[in-house]
Structures are given as C-alpha cells and as structure tokens.
Amino acid sequence: MARAVRPDGLVAVSTWAAEHPFRLFGPMCETMARSGIEQPYRGAYDPASYSISAPYLIDLLEEAGLRDARVEVATVDSVWSNVDEEVSSLLGTPSGPLVSRLPPDRQPGVGASFAERLQPSGQGTVTVRTVSNTALAHK
C-alpha cells in the first residue's frame, strides 16, 4: 500500500483490536477447533492471528515509510435476534463449507457447541461487541 499510494496520499487500514477480546470469532474458532474440524487455512483457529495492537499497527506503517500514523478505535455492536441466527453466521465464514460437509448428524452438535459460548440477553437476542483499530497515515 505504501508503495502504491501517491505522494501525500492517505493509507487507511482497519484490523481487529488486539487490546480487546475477540468476542465473535474467538468463540467460533474455539468451537471449530474443539469439534475437530480441519482448519480452512493455517492459523484459522488462532484468534490472535486476526488482530493487531494499535502500537504495532503504527510501527508497521512507519516502517513502511508512511508518516503521521494515528489509530482510532471503533466499537460496533452486532445484534442477532436469537442464538440460532448468530449460530448460522458460522456458515458465512471460511469454515462454513467444512461444517456443511459434515455428516448431517454432526452438524447440530457444532451449532450447539457454538451456541454454548454465546451470551444471549434476557430477551433472547445476542449482542457481540467488536473493536477495531483503524489507522491512517500519509506518504
């Protein structure tokens, strides 16, 4: 990105924030690993591989020759109307096809295992807070 951006151009990068729990994919990764489902790619079930801390992100941008790097933290709550809806989001991940290929009698067990790691509200909705580090830097 640093090589391709114009002089005085702006580079923007957003990553999951390593400083905060990975409340969405952490439970998914744990479920998949404990269910014995093969990783769709190396490191897929390691939640730490999906996030970068703000200081490290700034270091990466500055090492790339960018300047005035700064990080803003963004917090977003994703809300599902019930646990089943949230569990179905598992199928939209790179592991989804692997779950879909399981024998039909094993698939509900994976969903139930994931559901156990979620924390529904008293109304039955599931809210998952995600926190991102969004960095901006100039060339």
N, C-alpha and C positions, 0 to 999 in steps of 0.2 A: 504494500500500500504506500509506503514511504517513497518507494522508487517511482510509482506511477502517478502520484499526486503532483499537480502543477506547483511551481514556486508560489509561496504564500497561500497555497491551498490548505484545506482543512481535512483532517482524517478523523473519523469517528469510529469507535469500537465499543461494542457492548458485550459484556460477559456476565455470567452469574457471579455474584459477590462471594468470594471465599470466606469473608468475615462473618457470614450469616449461614444458618442451617439451610441445607438444600431440601426443603420440605416437600417438593414434588417428586423429583427424580431420585432422591435418596431412598424413600420407601419403595419406589419402583425397582431400583437397582437391587436393593436387598431382597425383594420378592423374587426377582428373576434368578438371582444367584442361589438363593435357598431352594428354589424349585428345580434346580439342576438344569436349567435351560441354557444352552450354549450362548456365549456372547456373540452378538452380530458383528462385532469388531473388537480388536484388542483394547482393553481398558473401558469397555462399555458399562461395566457394572461398578466402576470406581467413581463415586460422586465427585471426588476431588479432581478428576480429570476434566470436569465441566466448568470449573470456576477458577478465577484469578483474583488475587487481592488487589486493592487499589494501589498500594505502593509498587507491587511487582508490575502492574499494568503500566504505570508511569515510567518505570525503569525500561520496560520493553520499548515503549515509544521513543524515549530519549536515546536509547542505544541504537535505534533505527535512524537517528539523525533528526528527529522531529523536535519542535520546541514548544514552550508554553503549555506543556501537557497538564491537563487537570482532569479530575474524576468527579462525576456527580453520581450520587446514589439514587436509584429509582426503586420504589417499592410498589408492587402490584399484587392485589388480591384476586385470585381466580376463584370463582364460585361455581360449584355444581349443585344442581337442585337435589341430588341424592347421591348416596355412595355408589350405586350401580352406574350412574353417569360418569362419575370420576374414574371408576374401575375401567370403564370402556375406553377411557383415554389412553390406557396402556396399549391398545391396538394401533394407535397412531404414532407409536414410537418405532425405532428400528427393530425392537424386539417383537413387535406386534405380529409380523408374519410367522415368527417362530412359535408364538403362542397359538396362532391359528392352525398351525400344522400339527399341534399336539393331538393325541387321540381325544375324541370328544369327551370321554370320561375324566380326563386330566385337566381340561380347560377350566371348569368351575373351581377346582382347587386352587389354581393360580390366582383367579379373581378373588376368591375368599381370603387367600393369604395377603393379597394386596389390601383388601378392604379392612383387614385387622389392623393395618398400620395407619389407617386414616382416622381422623378425629372429627366425626360429624357433630354438628351443633345439636342443641335440643330440638330444633325444628327439622332435623334430618339433612340439612344442607351441609356441604363440605366446602370449606374455605381454605385455600392454600396460599400463603404469602410467599412471594418470590422477591428476591432483592438482587438487583443488577448494578454493576459498576459500568457506567458509561463514560468513556474517556474521549476527550477532544484534544487535538494537537495540531500545530501548524508546521508546514515545511519551511 
